[in-house]
Amino acid sequence: MTRSPVRRSIVAIMLAAAGSLALTCGAAEAESYAPAPIPLASEPAPRFHVDTPLAGPLARGLVVIRYRADNLRFAPVFGPAALDVSPRIGHIHVTVDDAPWHWADVSGEPLIIQGLPAGPHKILVELADPTHKIIDSRTVELVIPQQTADHH
């Protein structure tokens, strides 16, 4: 399938923008972002959605959890200055089985967790603002089935 010149241009612009975003976000601060053009207080509050794990991969021991946020975009920008960016930006924190640690993710892509032992598990997914303040959270409970020789 060949792409039209317009589509190639759009793809090139998107790639350039992504590269530019990666460079400006590398410092992990919001100085490169402009303040909100409208008061953030007038924007709707973020709404957080976390799906149940996809059944097919889960049957094979692979946890795939889709999530999204309305009125907030995921970006690798942190710090108090980022609180004034519109539309709002944030990230997620993920904790598995009440571990004393978590990891942060800014991709907006599905969570993929592998290597959990068979049995019940809890995945805490927290929506956080650029200062790591928790906005909302969801706990996903799941069971990794015992794998048999047929599931390779």
DSSP file with accessible surface (Angstrom, degrees, kcal/mol):
  #  RESIDUE AA STRUCTURE BP1 BP2  ACC     N-H-->O    O-->H-N    N-H-->O    O-->H-N    TCO  KAPPA ALPHA  PHI   PSI    X-CA   Y-CA   Z-CA
    1    1 A M              0   0  207      0, 0.0     2,-0.3     0, 0.0     0, 0.0   0.000 360.0 360.0 360.0 124.6    0.0    0.0    0.0
    2    2 A T        -     0   0  136      1,-0.0     2,-0.3     0, 0.0     0, 0.0  -0.746 360.0-129.8 -96.7 149.3    1.5    3.3   -1.0
    3    3 A R        -     0   0  116     -2,-0.3    -1,-0.0     1,-0.1     0, 0.0  -0.730  21.7-115.6 -97.1 144.2    0.8    6.5    0.8
    4    4 A S     >  -     0   0   62     -2,-0.3     4,-2.8     1,-0.1     5,-0.2  -0.299  30.7-108.2 -69.0 160.7   -0.3    9.7   -0.9
    5    5 A P  H  > S+     0   0   85      0, 0.0     4,-2.2     0, 0.0     5,-0.1   0.889 121.8  51.8 -59.0 -36.2    2.0   12.7   -0.7
    6    6 A V  H  > S+     0   0  101      2,-0.2     4,-2.5     1,-0.2     5,-0.2   0.946 110.6  46.8 -65.7 -45.7   -0.4   14.4    1.7
    7    7 A R  H  > S+     0   0  128      1,-0.2     4,-2.7     2,-0.2     5,-0.2   0.913 111.5  51.6 -63.3 -40.9   -0.4   11.4    4.0
    8    8 A R  H  X S+     0   0  133     -4,-2.8     4,-2.6     1,-0.2    -1,-0.2   0.911 110.4  49.9 -61.3 -39.6    3.4   11.1    3.8
    9    9 A S  H  X S+     0   0   68     -4,-2.2     4,-2.6    -5,-0.2    -2,-0.2   0.917 110.5  48.8 -64.7 -42.4    3.6   14.8    4.8
   10   10 A I  H  X S+     0   0   88     -4,-2.5     4,-2.7     2,-0.2    -2,-0.2   0.937 112.3  48.4 -63.0 -44.0    1.2   14.3    7.7
   11   11 A V  H  X S+     0   0   41     -4,-2.7     4,-2.7     1,-0.2     5,-0.2   0.928 111.7  49.9 -61.5 -43.3    3.2   11.3    8.9
   12   12 A A  H  X S+     0   0   57     -4,-2.6     4,-2.5     2,-0.2    -2,-0.2   0.919 111.5  48.4 -63.0 -41.4    6.5   13.4    8.5
   13   13 A I  H  X S+     0   0  117     -4,-2.6     4,-2.8     2,-0.2    -1,-0.2   0.927 111.9  49.6 -63.9 -43.3    5.0   16.2   10.5
   14   14 A M  H  X S+     0   0  122     -4,-2.7     4,-2.6     2,-0.2    -2,-0.2   0.917 112.1  47.8 -63.5 -41.8    3.8   13.9   13.2
   15   15 A L  H  X S+     0   0  122     -4,-2.7     4,-2.5     2,-0.2    -1,-0.2   0.917 112.6  48.6 -65.3 -41.2    7.2   12.2   13.5
   16   16 A A  H  X S+     0   0   66     -4,-2.5     4,-2.6    -5,-0.2    -2,-0.2   0.922 112.2  49.0 -63.8 -41.8    8.9   15.6   13.6
   17   17 A A  H  X S+     0   0   58     -4,-2.8     4,-2.9     2,-0.2    -2,-0.2   0.917 110.6  50.5 -64.5 -41.6    6.5   16.7   16.3
   18   18 A A  H  X S+     0   0   58     -4,-2.6     4,-2.5     2,-0.2    -2,-0.2   0.926 111.7  48.0 -63.0 -42.6    7.1   13.5   18.3
   19   19 A G  H  X S+     0   0   36     -4,-2.5     4,-2.1     2,-0.2    -2,-0.2   0.920 112.4  49.0 -63.6 -40.8   10.8   14.0   18.1
   20   20 A S  H  X S+     0   0   66     -4,-2.6     4,-2.7     2,-0.2     5,-0.2   0.920 110.8  50.4 -64.4 -41.8   10.5   17.6   19.2
   21   21 A L  H  X S+     0   0   70     -4,-2.9     4,-2.4     1,-0.2    -2,-0.2   0.926 108.7  52.2 -62.6 -42.0    8.3   16.6   22.1
   22   22 A A  H  X S+     0   0   64     -4,-2.5     4,-0.8     1,-0.2    -1,-0.2   0.910 111.9  46.5 -61.8 -39.8   10.8   14.0   23.1
   23   23 A L  H  < S+     0   0  149     -4,-2.1     3,-0.5     1,-0.2     4,-0.4   0.929 115.5  44.1 -68.4 -44.4   13.6   16.6   23.1
   24   24 A T  H  < S+     0   0   57     -4,-2.7     3,-0.4     1,-0.2     5,-0.3   0.813 116.3  47.6 -72.9 -25.9   11.5   19.3   25.0
   25   25 A C  H >< S+     0   0    6     -4,-2.4     3,-2.2    -5,-0.2    -1,-0.2   0.576  86.0  90.4 -89.1  -9.2   10.3   16.7   27.5
   26   26 A G  T 3< S+     0   0   61     -4,-0.8    -1,-0.2    -3,-0.5    -2,-0.1   0.829  82.7  56.0 -58.3 -31.2   13.7   15.2   28.1
   27   27 A A  T 3  S-     0   0   80     -3,-0.4    -1,-0.3    -4,-0.4    -2,-0.1   0.596 104.1-134.9 -77.1  -7.9   14.3   17.6   31.0
   28   28 A A    <   +     0   0   34     -3,-2.2    50,-0.4    48,-0.2     2,-0.3   0.797  67.3 110.3  60.2  30.2   11.1   16.4   32.6
   29   29 A E  S    S-     0   0   74     -5,-0.3     3,-0.5    48,-0.1    -1,-0.2  -0.910  71.4-128.5-129.5 163.0   10.0   19.9   33.4
   30   30 A A  S >  S+     0   0    3     48,-0.5     3,-2.1    -2,-0.3    49,-0.1   0.322  74.4 109.6 -96.6  10.3    7.2   22.0   32.0
   31   31 A E  T 3  S+     0   0  140      1,-0.3    -1,-0.2    -7,-0.1    -7,-0.0   0.822  77.6  56.1 -58.2 -27.7    9.1   25.1   31.1
   32   32 A S  T 3  S+     0   0   67     -3,-0.5     2,-0.3    -8,-0.3    -1,-0.3   0.592  94.0  84.4 -82.0  -7.8    8.7   24.4   27.4
   33   33 A Y  S <  S-     0   0   40     -3,-2.1     3,-0.1    -9,-0.1    51,-0.1  -0.740  80.6-123.1 -95.6 143.9    4.9   24.2   27.7
   34   34 A A        -     0   0   74     -2,-0.3    52,-0.4     1,-0.1    -2,-0.1  -0.503  33.9 -98.4 -80.6 150.8    2.8   27.3   27.5
   35   35 A P        -     0   0  101      0, 0.0    50,-0.2     0, 0.0    -1,-0.1  -0.222  58.8 -72.9 -61.0 161.3    0.4   28.2   30.4
   36   36 A A        -     0   0   28     48,-2.2    49,-0.1     1,-0.2     4,-0.1  -0.305  34.1-146.8 -59.1 131.5   -3.2   27.3   29.9
   37   37 A P  S    S+     0   0  116      0, 0.0    -1,-0.2     0, 0.0    48,-0.1   0.740  89.2  32.7 -73.3 -21.8   -5.0   29.5   27.4
   38   38 A I  S    S-     0   0   87      0, 0.0     2,-0.1     0, 0.0     5,-0.1  -0.935 108.4 -84.7-127.5 154.1   -8.2   29.1   29.4
   39   39 A P    >   -     0   0   93      0, 0.0     3,-1.6     0, 0.0     4,-0.4  -0.370  31.2-139.5 -60.5 130.9   -8.5   28.7   33.2
   40   40 A L  G >  S+     0   0   29      1,-0.3     3,-1.7     2,-0.2    48,-0.1   0.817  99.6  69.7 -60.4 -29.0   -8.1   25.1   34.1
   41   41 A A  G 3  S+     0   0   99      1,-0.3    -1,-0.3     4,-0.0     4,-0.1   0.790  95.9  54.1 -61.0 -24.9  -10.9   25.5   36.6
   42   42 A S  G <  S+     0   0   81     -3,-1.6    -1,-0.3     2,-0.1    -2,-0.2   0.575  91.3  92.4 -86.9  -8.0  -13.3   25.8   33.7
   43   43 A E  S <  S-     0   0   25     -3,-1.7    -3,-0.0    -4,-0.4    43,-0.0  -0.593  89.6-100.2 -81.1 148.5  -12.2   22.5   32.1
   44   44 A P        -     0   0   79      0, 0.0    -1,-0.1     0, 0.0     3,-0.1  -0.315  45.5 -99.1 -63.8 150.0  -14.0   19.4   33.0
   45   45 A A        -     0   0   68      1,-0.1    27,-0.1    -4,-0.1    25,-0.1  -0.332  45.9 -93.3 -66.3 150.0  -12.3   17.2   35.6
   46   46 A P        -     0   0   24      0, 0.0     2,-0.4     0, 0.0    25,-0.2  -0.350  35.6-153.3 -62.4 144.4  -10.3   14.2   34.4
   47   47 A R  E     -A   70   0A 149     23,-1.7    23,-2.9    -3,-0.1     2,-0.4  -0.993   8.3-149.7-121.3 130.9  -12.2   10.9   34.2
   48   48 A F  E     -A   69   0A   2     -2,-0.4     2,-0.4    21,-0.2    21,-0.2  -0.847  11.9-172.8-108.6 132.3  -10.2    7.7   34.5
   49   49 A H  E     +A   68   0A  35     19,-2.7    19,-2.3    -2,-0.4     2,-0.4  -0.993   4.5 179.7-126.8 128.8  -11.1    4.4   32.8
   50   50 A V  E     -A   67   0A  28     -2,-0.4    17,-0.2    17,-0.2     2,-0.1  -0.995  17.2-147.0-130.3 123.1   -9.4    1.1   33.4
   51   51 A D        -     0   0   59     15,-2.9     3,-0.1    -2,-0.4    -2,-0.0  -0.433  25.6 -98.7 -83.7 162.3  -10.6   -2.0   31.6
   52   52 A T        -     0   0  114      1,-0.1    14,-0.4    -2,-0.1    -1,-0.1  -0.404  59.2 -80.2 -70.8 156.3  -10.5   -5.6   32.9
   53   53 A P        -     0   0   17      0, 0.0    12,-0.2     0, 0.0     2,-0.2  -0.268  53.9 -96.0 -59.0 146.2   -7.5   -7.6   31.6
   54   54 A L     >  -     0   0   54     10,-2.3     4,-1.9     1,-0.1    10,-0.3  -0.462  32.6-140.8 -64.6 129.1   -7.9   -9.0   28.1
   55   55 A A  H  > S+     0   0   81     -2,-0.2     4,-2.2     2,-0.2     5,-0.2   0.882  91.7  55.8 -64.7 -43.8   -9.2  -12.6   28.4
   56   56 A G  H  > S+     0   0   42      1,-0.2     4,-0.7     2,-0.2    -1,-0.2   0.964 113.4  38.3 -58.6 -55.8   -7.1  -14.2   25.6
   57   57 A P  H >4>S+     0   0   24      0, 0.0     5,-2.5     0, 0.0     3,-1.2   0.898 113.0  58.5 -62.8 -36.7   -3.7  -13.1   26.8
   58   58 A L  H ><5S+     0   0   29     -4,-1.9     3,-2.3     1,-0.3    -2,-0.2   0.894  97.9  59.5 -61.3 -37.1   -4.7  -13.7   30.5
   59   59 A A  H 3<5S+     0   0   47     -4,-2.2    -1,-0.3     1,-0.3    -3,-0.1   0.775 107.6  47.6 -61.4 -23.3   -5.5  -17.3   29.7
   60   60 A R  T <<5S-     0   0  148     -3,-1.2    -1,-0.3    -4,-0.7    -2,-0.2   0.257 127.9 -99.5 -98.5   6.4   -1.8  -17.6   28.6
   61   61 A G  T < 5S+     0   0   14     -3,-2.3     2,-0.5     1,-0.3    54,-0.4   0.569  85.1 124.6  89.9   8.9   -0.5  -15.9   31.8
   62   62 A L      < -     0   0   42     -5,-2.5     2,-0.6    -6,-0.1    -1,-0.3  -0.900  50.7-147.3-107.4 124.9    0.0  -12.4   30.2
   63   63 A V  E     +B  113   0B   1     50,-2.8    50,-2.7    -2,-0.5     2,-0.5  -0.811  19.5 175.7 -94.2 120.9   -1.8   -9.4   31.8
   64   64 A V  E     +B  112   0B  17     -2,-0.6   -10,-2.3   -10,-0.3     2,-0.5  -0.978   3.8 179.6-126.2 115.1   -2.9   -6.8   29.3
   65   65 A I  E     -B  111   0B   0     46,-2.2    46,-2.9    -2,-0.5     2,-0.3  -0.969  12.9-154.4-121.6 120.4   -4.8   -3.9   30.8
   66   66 A R        +     0   0  123     -2,-0.5   -15,-2.9   -14,-0.4     2,-0.3  -0.680  20.1 171.1 -90.0 146.2   -6.1   -1.0   28.7
   67   67 A Y  E     +A   50   0A  16     -2,-0.3     2,-0.3    41,-0.3   -17,-0.2  -0.964   8.3 174.7-147.0 162.0   -6.7    2.4   30.3
   68   68 A R  E     -A   49   0A 126    -19,-2.3   -19,-2.7    -2,-0.3     2,-0.4  -0.976  18.5-139.1-160.4 165.2   -7.5    6.0   29.2
   69   69 A A  E >   -A   48   0A  15     -2,-0.3     3,-0.5     3,-0.3     2,-0.3  -1.000  11.0-143.2-132.8 133.8   -8.3    9.3   30.7
   70   70 A D  E 3  S+A   47   0A  51    -23,-2.9   -23,-1.7    -2,-0.4     3,-0.1  -0.747  88.7  14.6 -88.5 143.4  -10.9   11.9   29.5
   71   71 A N  T 3  S+     0   0   67     -2,-0.3    17,-0.4   -25,-0.2     2,-0.3   0.762 117.1  77.7  65.4  26.8   -9.9   15.5   29.8
   72   72 A L    <   -     0   0   15     -3,-0.5     2,-0.4   -25,-0.1    -3,-0.3  -0.939  63.2-152.1-159.6 139.7   -6.2   14.7   30.5
   73   73 A R  E     -c   89   0C  89     15,-2.5    17,-1.7    -2,-0.3     2,-0.4  -0.903  23.2-117.9-116.8 149.0   -3.4   13.6   28.1
   74   74 A F  E     +c   90   0C  44     -2,-0.4    17,-0.2    15,-0.2    32,-0.1  -0.717  45.0 156.7 -86.3 129.1   -0.4   11.5   29.1
   75   75 A A        -     0   0    3     15,-1.7     2,-2.0    -2,-0.4    32,-0.1  -0.991  50.8-117.3-152.4 146.7    2.9   13.2   28.7
   76   76 A P  S    S+     0   0   47      0, 0.0     2,-0.4     0, 0.0   -48,-0.2  -0.338  74.1 119.7 -82.7  58.2    6.4   12.8   30.2
   77   77 A V        +     0   0    0     -2,-2.0     2,-0.3    13,-0.2    -2,-0.2  -0.990  37.6 176.8-127.0 130.6    6.3   16.2   31.8
   78   78 A F        +     0   0   45    -50,-0.4   -48,-0.5    -2,-0.4    53,-0.2  -0.866  26.5  65.4-132.2 162.9    6.7   16.7   35.6
   79   79 A G  S >  S-     0   0   11     51,-2.1     3,-1.2    -2,-0.3     4,-0.3  -0.220  85.3 -71.8 109.0 162.1    6.9   19.4   38.2
   80   80 A P  G >  S+     0   0   95      0, 0.0     3,-1.6     0, 0.0     4,-0.3   0.808 122.8  63.9 -61.1 -32.3    4.6   22.2   39.6
   81   81 A A  G >  S+     0   0   48      1,-0.3     3,-1.3     2,-0.2    -2,-0.1   0.825  93.9  63.7 -63.0 -27.1    4.8   24.3   36.4
   82   82 A A  G X  S+     0   0    1     -3,-1.2     3,-1.3     1,-0.3     7,-0.4   0.620  82.2  78.6 -73.7 -10.8    3.1   21.5   34.5
   83   83 A L  G <  S+     0   0   69     -3,-1.6    -1,-0.3    -4,-0.3    -2,-0.2   0.702  90.8  54.7 -69.1 -18.0    0.0   22.0   36.6
   84   84 A D  G <  S+     0   0   97     -3,-1.3   -48,-2.2    -4,-0.3     2,-0.3   0.332  81.5 114.4 -96.7   5.4   -0.9   25.0   34.5
   85   85 A V    <   -     0   0    5     -3,-1.3     4,-0.2   -50,-0.2   -49,-0.1  -0.584  64.5-118.9 -80.5 137.4   -0.8   23.2   31.1
   86   86 A S  S    S+     0   0   24    -52,-0.4     2,-0.2    -2,-0.3   -52,-0.1  -0.990  96.7  35.6-124.6 135.0   -4.1   22.9   29.2
   87   87 A P  S    S-     0   0   65      0, 0.0   -14,-0.1     0, 0.0   -15,-0.1   0.633 113.2-103.4 -66.5 161.9   -5.4   20.4   28.4
   88   88 A R        -     0   0   57    -17,-0.4   -15,-2.5    -2,-0.2     2,-0.3  -0.085  36.5-152.9 -53.1 150.8   -4.3   18.8   31.6
   89   89 A I  E     +c   73   0C   4     -7,-0.4     2,-0.3   -17,-0.2   -15,-0.2  -0.881  26.1 137.2-124.8 158.0   -1.4   16.4   31.6
   90   90 A G  E     -c   74   0C   1    -17,-1.7   -15,-1.7    -2,-0.3     2,-0.3  -0.933  30.0-136.7-171.2-165.2   -0.5   13.5   33.8
   91   91 A H  E     -D  128   0D   0     37,-2.1    37,-3.3    -2,-0.3     2,-0.3  -0.878  24.2-102.9-157.7-179.9    0.7    9.9   34.0
   92   92 A I  E     -DE 127 105D   0     13,-2.6    13,-2.3    -2,-0.3     2,-0.4  -0.872  13.3-148.3-118.4 154.8   -0.1    6.7   35.9
   93   93 A H  E     -DE 126 104D   9     33,-2.2    33,-2.9    -2,-0.3     2,-0.4  -0.961  17.1-158.4-112.3 140.3    1.5    4.8   38.8
   94   94 A V  E     -DE 125 103D   0      9,-2.7     9,-1.8    -2,-0.4     2,-0.4  -0.982  10.9-178.8-126.2 127.4    1.2    1.0   38.8
   95   95 A T  E     -D  124   0D  15     29,-2.4    29,-3.2    -2,-0.4     2,-0.5  -0.993  13.0-152.4-125.4 130.3    1.5   -1.2   41.9
   96   96 A V  E >  S-D  123   0D  22     -2,-0.4     3,-1.5     5,-0.4    27,-0.2  -0.897  71.5 -17.5-107.3 127.6    1.3   -5.0   41.7
   97   97 A D  T 3  S-     0   0   67     25,-3.6    -1,-0.2    -2,-0.5    26,-0.1   0.843 119.4 -60.5  51.7  45.7    0.1   -7.0   44.7
   98   98 A D  T 3  S+     0   0  118     24,-0.3    -1,-0.3    -3,-0.2    25,-0.1   0.788  82.3 175.8  57.0  29.1    0.6   -4.3   47.3
   99   99 A A    <   -     0   0   27     -3,-1.5    -1,-0.1     1,-0.1    -2,-0.0  -0.269  41.2-120.5 -59.3 152.8    4.3   -4.1   46.6
  100  100 A P  S    S+     0   0  134      0, 0.0     2,-0.3     0, 0.0    -1,-0.1   0.469  95.1  50.7 -76.9   3.5    6.1   -1.3   48.5
  101  101 A W        -     0   0  156     -5,-0.2    -5,-0.4     2,-0.0     2,-0.3  -0.887  63.9-171.7-134.1 163.5    7.2    0.2   45.2
  102  102 A H        -     0   0   89     -2,-0.3     2,-0.3    -7,-0.1    -7,-0.2  -0.909  16.3-129.1-144.2 171.8    5.5    1.2   41.9
  103  103 A W  E     -E   94   0D  84     -9,-1.8    -9,-2.7    -2,-0.3     2,-0.3  -0.915  16.9-131.0-123.8 157.1    6.4    2.4   38.5
  104  104 A A  E     -E   93   0D  51     -2,-0.3     2,-0.4   -11,-0.2   -11,-0.2  -0.816  18.1-168.3-104.8 146.6    5.2    5.4   36.5
  105  105 A D  E     +E   92   0D  40    -13,-2.3   -13,-2.6    -2,-0.3     6,-0.0  -1.000  16.7 174.6-136.7 134.7    4.1    5.2   32.9
  106  106 A V        +     0   0   41     -2,-0.4   -16,-0.1   -15,-0.2    -1,-0.1   0.319  59.7  92.0-116.0   4.7    3.4    8.2   30.6
  107  107 A S  S    S-     0   0   60      2,-0.1   -33,-0.1     1,-0.1    -1,-0.1   0.792  74.7-142.0 -76.8 -31.4    2.7    6.3   27.3
  108  108 A G        +     0   0   26      1,-0.3   -41,-0.3   -35,-0.1    -1,-0.1   0.476  61.8 128.0  77.0   0.1   -1.1    5.9   27.5
  109  109 A E  S    S-     0   0  126      1,-0.2    -1,-0.3   -43,-0.1    -2,-0.1  -0.491  72.5 -78.8 -84.7 158.7   -0.5    2.4   25.9
  110  110 A P        -     0   0   51      0, 0.0     2,-0.3     0, 0.0   -44,-0.2  -0.204  47.2-112.2 -56.4 145.4   -1.9   -0.7   27.5
  111  111 A L  E     -B   65   0B   7    -46,-2.9   -46,-2.2    -3,-0.1     2,-0.5  -0.643  31.9-165.5 -74.8 135.1   -0.1   -2.1   30.5
  112  112 A I  E     +B   64   0B 113     -2,-0.3     2,-0.5   -48,-0.2   -48,-0.2  -0.983  10.1 175.9-127.6 117.4    1.5   -5.4   29.8
  113  113 A I  E     +B   63   0B  16    -50,-2.7   -50,-2.8    -2,-0.5     2,-0.3  -0.987   3.6 173.0-125.1 126.4    2.7   -7.5   32.7
  114  114 A Q        +     0   0  155     -2,-0.5   -52,-0.1   -52,-0.2   -53,-0.1  -0.875  50.8  47.6-128.6 162.7    4.2  -10.9   32.4
  115  115 A G        +     0   0   75    -54,-0.4    -1,-0.1    -2,-0.3   -53,-0.1   0.529  64.6 145.6  89.2   5.5    5.8  -13.4   34.7
  116  116 A L        -     0   0   32    -55,-0.4    -1,-0.3    -3,-0.1     3,-0.1  -0.556  52.7-112.5 -72.8 141.4    3.3  -13.3   37.5
  117  117 A P        -     0   0   89      0, 0.0    27,-0.3     0, 0.0    -1,-0.1  -0.305  42.3 -82.5 -69.6 159.1    2.9  -16.7   39.2
  118  118 A A  S    S+     0   0   44     25,-0.1    28,-0.1    29,-0.0    25,-0.0  -0.278  92.3  55.5 -58.7 143.3   -0.4  -18.6   38.9
  119  119 A G  E    S- F   0 144D  19     25,-2.8    25,-2.9    -3,-0.1     2,-0.1  -0.700  93.4 -25.9 126.0-174.2   -3.1  -17.4   41.4
  120  120 A P  E     + F   0 143D 108      0, 0.0     2,-0.3     0, 0.0    23,-0.2  -0.447  56.5 175.9 -77.4 147.1   -4.9  -14.2   42.4
  121  121 A H  E     - F   0 142D  15     21,-2.8    21,-2.5    -2,-0.1     2,-0.4  -0.975  21.0-144.6-145.4 157.3   -3.3  -10.8   41.9
  122  122 A K  E     - F   0 141D  76     -2,-0.3   -25,-3.6    19,-0.2     2,-0.5  -0.992   8.5-165.8-125.3 132.3   -4.2   -7.1   42.4
  123  123 A I  E     -DF  96 140D   0     17,-2.8    17,-3.0    -2,-0.4     2,-0.6  -0.975   7.6-157.6-117.2 116.9   -3.0   -4.3   40.1
  124  124 A L  E     -DF  95 139D  43    -29,-3.2   -29,-2.4    -2,-0.5     2,-0.5  -0.861   8.7-171.0 -94.3 121.5   -3.4   -0.8   41.4
  125  125 A V  E     -DF  94 138D   0     13,-3.1    13,-2.4    -2,-0.6     2,-0.4  -0.970   5.8-171.0-115.9 117.8   -3.5    1.8   38.6
  126  126 A E  E     -DF  93 137D  37    -33,-2.9   -33,-2.2    -2,-0.5     2,-0.5  -0.927  19.0-140.2-114.9 132.3   -3.4    5.4   39.8
  127  127 A L  E     -DF  92 136D   1      9,-3.1     8,-3.6    -2,-0.4     9,-1.3  -0.790  31.4-173.0 -86.6 125.2   -3.9    8.5   37.7
  128  128 A A  E     -DF  91 134D   0    -37,-3.3   -37,-2.1    -2,-0.5     6,-0.2  -0.907  20.8-129.1-125.0 150.6   -1.4   11.1   38.8
  129  129 A D    >   -     0   0   22      4,-2.6     3,-2.4    -2,-0.3   -39,-0.2  -0.273  49.2 -84.4 -84.3 178.5   -0.8   14.8   38.0
  130  130 A P  T 3  S+     0   0    3      0, 0.0   -51,-2.1     0, 0.0   -40,-0.1   0.676 131.8  53.7 -63.0 -14.2    2.6   16.1   37.1
  131  131 A T  T 3  S-     0   0   57    -53,-0.2     3,-0.1     2,-0.1   -53,-0.1   0.270 120.9-108.3 -99.2   9.8    3.6   16.5   40.8
  132  132 A H    <   +     0   0   93     -3,-2.4     2,-0.3     1,-0.3   -42,-0.0   0.553  68.5 150.2  75.0  11.1    2.6   12.8   41.4
  133  133 A K        -     0   0  144      1,-0.1    -4,-2.6     2,-0.0     2,-0.4  -0.611  52.2-116.4 -71.3 131.2   -0.5   13.7   43.3
  134  134 A I  E     +F  128   0D  63     -2,-0.3    -6,-0.3    -6,-0.2     3,-0.1  -0.560  34.4 177.6 -75.9 126.4   -3.1   11.0   42.8
  135  135 A I  E     -     0   0D  70     -8,-3.6     2,-0.3     1,-0.4    -7,-0.2   0.808  67.4 -19.3 -92.6 -41.7   -6.2   12.2   41.0
  136  136 A D  E     -F  127   0D  53     -9,-1.3    -9,-3.1   -89,-0.1    -1,-0.4  -0.971  61.8-158.7-160.7 162.9   -8.1    8.8   40.8
  137  137 A S  E     -F  126   0D  49     -2,-0.3     2,-0.3   -11,-0.3   -11,-0.2  -0.992   6.1-163.6-151.7 158.3   -7.3    5.1   41.0
  138  138 A R  E     -F  125   0D  94    -13,-2.4   -13,-3.1    -2,-0.3     2,-0.5  -0.993  12.3-147.1-140.1 141.7   -8.7    1.7   40.1
  139  139 A T  E     -F  124   0D  79     -2,-0.3     2,-0.5   -15,-0.2   -15,-0.2  -0.951  11.1-159.5-110.6 127.7   -7.8   -1.7   41.4
  140  140 A V  E     -F  123   0D  14    -17,-3.0   -17,-2.8    -2,-0.5     2,-0.4  -0.936   4.5-161.2-107.0 122.3   -7.9   -4.6   39.0
  141  141 A E  E     +F  122   0D 146     -2,-0.5     2,-0.3   -19,-0.2   -19,-0.2  -0.882  21.4 160.1-103.3 137.7   -8.2   -8.1   40.5
  142  142 A L  E     -F  121   0D  14    -21,-2.5   -21,-2.8    -2,-0.4     2,-0.4  -0.948  33.5-132.4-149.7 165.7   -7.3  -11.0   38.3
  143  143 A V  E     -F  120   0D  89     -2,-0.3   -82,-0.1   -23,-0.2   -25,-0.1  -0.993  13.2-146.4-127.4 123.2   -6.3  -14.7   38.5
  144  144 A I  E     -F  119   0D   5    -25,-2.9   -25,-2.8    -2,-0.4   -85,-0.1  -0.802  29.5-129.7 -83.5 120.7   -3.4  -16.0   36.5
  145  145 A P        -     0   0   47      0, 0.0     2,-0.3     0, 0.0    -1,-0.0  -0.362  25.1 -96.7 -71.8 152.7   -4.4  -19.6   35.6
  146  146 A Q        -     0   0  152    -28,-0.1     2,-0.3     1,-0.1   -85,-0.0  -0.525  45.7-128.3 -64.0 128.2   -2.1  -22.5   36.2
  147  147 A Q        -     0   0   67     -2,-0.3     2,-0.2    -3,-0.1   -87,-0.1  -0.652  22.9-161.4 -85.4 138.2   -0.4  -23.1   32.9
  148  148 A T    >   -     0   0   72     -2,-0.3     3,-1.9     1,-0.0    -1,-0.0  -0.628  39.5 -95.5-108.4 173.8   -0.3  -26.6   31.4
  149  149 A A  T 3  S+     0   0   77      1,-0.3     3,-0.3    -2,-0.2    -2,-0.0   0.756 120.9  66.5 -61.7 -21.5    2.0  -28.1   28.8
  150  150 A D  T 3  S+     0   0  149      1,-0.2     2,-0.6     2,-0.0    -1,-0.3   0.656  86.7  72.1 -74.9 -14.7   -0.7  -27.2   26.2
  151  151 A H    <         0   0   87     -3,-1.9    -1,-0.2   -92,-0.0    -2,-0.1  -0.276 360.0 360.0-100.4  51.6   -0.2  -23.4   26.7
  152  152 A H              0   0  204     -2,-0.6    -3,-0.1    -3,-0.3    -2,-0.0  -0.445 360.0 360.0 -97.2 360.0    3.2  -22.8   25.1
